[in-house]
Structure formats: C-alpha cells, structure tokens
C-alpha cells in the first residue's frame, strides 16, 4: 500500500454525493490488494460524469443502454456512476476483490432505488466478473466488443502497461470509446504509457474546465481515446493474436449482446469530438504545485481537499519529482 495515502486503518468507507444521492463505498486499505481501496481518480471520473451528463458525448440520453466494461473496478465507484446514467456495466477485477465489489454495488443500488423508486426506469444495470488482463478465457467470457471501456487508477506500474493495452484492444470494436483516469505517480510510467497509447489510439486529455470544480487535481488526468483507423480485418486479426495465449495473466491487477462494432448506431470516436468543444493537451508531465496547493490558515476544507493535501505532502517527502 502506498504510504502517502490517507486511507488509514479506521477509514473503512468513503462517501460521495453523486447525482443527488449520498453513496457509500466500503474499502479495506489494510488488505494486501490495491483493489480494495477507493482511489481518488475513480471519484474524479464519477464527478466528471455528473458534471457532463446533460450535454455532450456523456449526456444521459446518449449513454442509455450502452455496454460498458470497467477494468480494475476495485470498490466500484466509476462503474456505478455509469450504471446510474443508464449504462449496462460489467465491473471486472481479480477474484480476491470481487466480494467487496459486489457488496458495494448491491448496497448502493438498493439505497438509490429505495430513496427514489422512480429512478429504476433510468438506472441501467451492473454486474461483476473476474478478468485478469490478458487472460483469453476471461476476455471471451465477458463478450466483447463494448461501447465503452473504462479504467481509473489502473496505471501504476510499467509492467502492467502491455497487458492492459492488449486487454483494451481485445475488448474494443471499431467505435469503442476508452476512458482512462489515473494519478501520476511516476513520470517514467506516465511517459511510457503515452508512448504506447499513441501507437493504437487517437486521444485527448480532458481539460480541467470539464471536471468538477472540487473533484480535480493537477496530478489526476482523464484521457478519452478511440482506436485509430485500421482495416476491420486487420483489427480482428490483431485481437485474436493478442489473446491467443495467457502470457500476461501473471502480472495483472486485476448469447451476448454486442456493442462498439460497425453495426451499432454509435458516434464515431475517430474525430474525438467527445468533450463538447473542450480541448485538452496531452503532455508527458503534470505539475502538482498549482493554485489549489495553497492552504489558507483557518480554512474549512472538505474530505477531498484533505485527501489531496495529504497525498501531495507525502509525495514531496518521498522526493518523487513530478515536473
């Protein structure tokens, strides 16, 4: 467990207000598995969806019924947000994480529908599945392709980049949208990830103006990506090759209805017009010392600010340079 986090032994749950509902996600930061902790990027992504759910690519009317798969779902924050917007979500992770993930999803779904029975008409669905990245059987079992692939705080080690990329490709169709959100902890991993993504995807970084004003931080970035144009037969052949063996399964974090393919009535991602006019610059670095790093003495700050200040201070103490 990364020592600069504020997920202490008594932090057994994280609460977040989302779409008018106070949700609670249990966590176990003392376990030996990173997936049992609510990581900040998942909350940034969930609040991004809330802010952009009325217009643009992520508006609720366009998300209704879309097939979504979440990689490294952990405690379930990001996937549950999409289910609240009407998506049919499959939240995946390693086997050890699934019991906690299942409990979080069931409890919050029951709470939302109990507090607002009429919400059942717009609420989508969400279920859990085991998926080790690069595992052919696991990938086939979740029935790709999908309309959306999401992952939050799944990029933290360079050895995971290849299996993650190959799994995303194996789950993708020609019109699949992939959203990755993560906190930069290593500039080397960050730059390597960008280098790998540019080979396969057109992508842009979500600008801060599109994020929730509170749930954002300079070191947390969201990327929206679409596959580069390739002949369909070439893409299909690549997908078969990528999952033909289980060479990556040892280093993972974690009748079918089809989505994301040529026959779907989906918007093309090739132009990446997904942010409703917003622009973002993809760069190899990010500063952790911007205006919101200053603490006014006596200021009444919320839980989110406390989490971010703690993470930043510990990062500085560990002399991790993020430029």
Residue pairs with C-beta under 8 A, 6 or more apart in sequence:
1 7
1 29
1 30
1 34
1 37
2 185
3 314
3 318
4 310
4 311
4 313
4 314
4 315
4 317
4 318
5 29
5 37
5 310
5 311
5 314
6 306
6 307
6 310
6 311
7 27
7 29
7 37
7 38
8 29
9 29
9 30
11 27
11 29
12 26
12 27
12 28
13 24
13 25
13 26
13 27
14 24
14 25
14 27
14 38
14 43
14 75
14 77
15 22
15 23
15 24
15 25
15 303
16 22
16 23
16 25
16 43
16 46
16 47
16 77
17 23
18 46
18 47
18 50
18 81
18 84
19 50
19 53
19 81
19 84
19 85
20 116
21 84
21 111
21 112
21 115
21 116
23 77
23 80
23 108
23 111
23 112
24 107
24 108
24 111
25 38
25 75
25 76
25 77
25 104
25 108
26 75
26 100
26 103
26 104
26 107
27 36
27 37
27 38
27 75
27 100
28 36
28 37
28 100
29 36
29 37
33 94
33 96
33 97
34 74
34 156
34 253
35 72
35 73
35 74
35 75
35 93
35 94
35 96
35 97
35 101
35 253
35 254
36 74
36 75
36 97
36 100
37 74
37 75
38 74
38 75
38 77
39 74
39 152
39 153
39 183
40 153
40 183
40 217
40 220
40 304
40 307
40 308
40 311
41 152
41 153
41 181
41 182
41 183
41 220
41 222
42 74
42 75
42 77
42 78
42 152
42 153
42 181
43 77
43 215
43 304
44 152
44 181
44 211
44 212
44 215
44 216
44 217
44 220
44 222
45 77
45 78
45 81
45 150
45 152
45 179
45 181
45 222
46 77
46 78
46 80
46 81
46 215
47 211
47 212
47 214
47 215
48 58
48 181
48 206
48 210
48 211
48 212
48 215
48 222
49 58
49 81
49 82
49 85
50 81
50 212
51 210
51 211
51 212
52 58
52 59
52 210
52 276
53 59
53 60
53 63
53 85
54 60
55 276
56 274
56 275
56 276
57 177
57 224
57 267
57 273
57 274
57 275
57 276
58 85
58 274
60 85
60 86
60 122
62 267
63 82
63 85
63 86
63 87
64 85
64 86
64 87
64 122
64 124
65 86
65 87
65 88
65 124
66 86
66 87
66 88
66 147
66 148
66 259
67 87
67 88
67 90
67 146
67 147
67 148
67 257
67 258
67 259
67 260
68 79
68 82
68 87
68 88
68 89
68 90
68 146
68 147
68 148
68 149
68 150
69 89
69 90
69 92
69 142
69 144
69 146
69 148
69 149
69 150
69 171
70 78
70 79
70 82
70 89
70 90
70 91
70 92
70 149
70 150
70 151
71 92
71 131
71 133
71 149
71 150
71 151
71 154
71 164
71 167
71 168
71 254
72 92
72 93
72 151
72 152
72 153
72 154
72 253
72 254
73 79
73 91
73 92
73 93
73 97
73 101
73 128
73 254
74 93
74 97
74 101
74 152
74 153
74 254
75 100
75 101
75 104
76 91
76 101
76 104
76 105
76 108
76 126
77 152
78 150
78 152
78 181
79 89
79 91
79 105
79 126
79 150
80 89
80 91
80 104
80 105
80 108
80 109
80 126
82 89
82 124
82 148
82 150
83 89
83 109
83 123
83 124
83 125
83 126
84 112
84 123
84 124
85 122
85 124
86 122
86 123
86 124
87 124
87 148
88 124
88 125
88 126
88 257
89 124
89 125
89 126
89 127
90 126
90 127
90 128
90 129
90 142
90 146
91 101
91 105
91 126
91 127
91 128
91 129
92 128
92 129
92 130
92 131
92 138
92 142
92 254
93 101
93 128
93 130
93 131
93 253
93 254
94 130
94 132
94 252
94 253
94 254
95 130
97 254
98 128
98 130
101 128
102 128
105 126
105 128
109 123
109 126
112 119
112 123
113 119
113 120
113 123
129 138
129 141
129 142
130 138
131 138
131 139
131 142
131 167
131 254
132 138
132 249
132 252
132 254
133 160
133 163
133 164
133 166
133 167
133 248
133 249
133 251
133 252
133 253
133 254
134 163
134 166
134 167
134 242
134 243
134 246
134 247
134 248
134 249
134 252
135 243
135 246
135 248
135 249
135 252
136 243
136 244
136 245
136 246
137 246
139 167
139 170
139 171
139 243
140 243
142 171
143 256
143 257
143 258
144 170
144 171
144 172
144 173
144 260
145 171
145 172
145 173
145 176
145 258
145 259
145 260
145 261
146 171
146 172
146 173
146 176
146 259
146 260
147 175
147 176
147 177
147 259
147 260
147 264
147 266
148 176
148 177
148 178
148 179
148 260
149 168
149 171
149 172
149 176
149 177
149 178
149 179
150 178
150 179
150 180
150 181
151 164
151 168
151 178
151 179
151 180
151 181
151 182
152 180
152 181
152 182
153 181
153 182
153 183
154 160
154 164
154 180
154 182
154 253
154 254
155 161
155 164
155 180
155 182
155 189
155 190
155 193
156 182
156 185
156 186
156 189
157 189
158 186
158 188
158 189
158 192
159 251
160 251
160 252
160 253
161 189
161 192
161 193
161 196
162 196
162 248
163 248
163 249
163 251
163 252
165 196
165 197
165 200
166 242
166 243
166 248
167 248
168 178
169 200
169 227
169 238
169 239
169 242
170 239
170 242
170 243
172 178
172 227
172 239
172 260
173 258
173 259
173 260
173 261
173 262
173 264
174 227
174 232
174 235
174 260
174 261
174 262
175 226
175 260
175 261
175 262
175 264
175 266
175 267
175 268
175 269
176 226
176 227
176 259
176 260
176 269
177 224
177 225
177 226
177 260
177 269
177 274
178 201
178 224
178 225
178 226
179 222
179 223
179 224
179 225
180 222
180 223
180 225
181 220
181 221
181 222
181 223
182 220
182 221
183 217
183 219
183 220
183 311
184 190
184 219
184 220
184 221
184 285
184 286
184 322
185 315
185 320
186 320
187 284
187 285
187 321
187 322
187 323
190 284
190 285
190 286
191 284
191 285
194 282
194 284
197 203
197 223
197 225
200 227
200 228
201 225
201 226
201 227
201 228
202 225
202 226
202 227
202 228
202 269
202 270
202 272
203 223
203 224
203 225
203 226
203 272
203 282
204 223
204 224
204 272
204 275
204 279
204 280
204 282
205 221
205 222
205 223
205 280
205 281
205 282
205 283
206 221
206 222
206 223
206 224
206 275
206 278
206 280
207 275
207 278
207 279
207 280
208 216
209 278
210 275
210 276
210 278
211 222
214 302
214 304
214 305
215 304
217 288
217 292
217 308
218 286
218 287
218 288
218 289
218 290
218 292
219 286
219 288
219 312
219 322
221 286
223 282
224 272
224 274
224 275
225 269
226 268
226 269
226 270
226 272
227 235
227 269
228 270
229 270
232 262
258 264
259 266
260 266
267 273
285 322
285 323
286 322
287 322
287 323
288 312
288 315
288 322
292 308
293 312
295 301
295 309
301 309
315 322
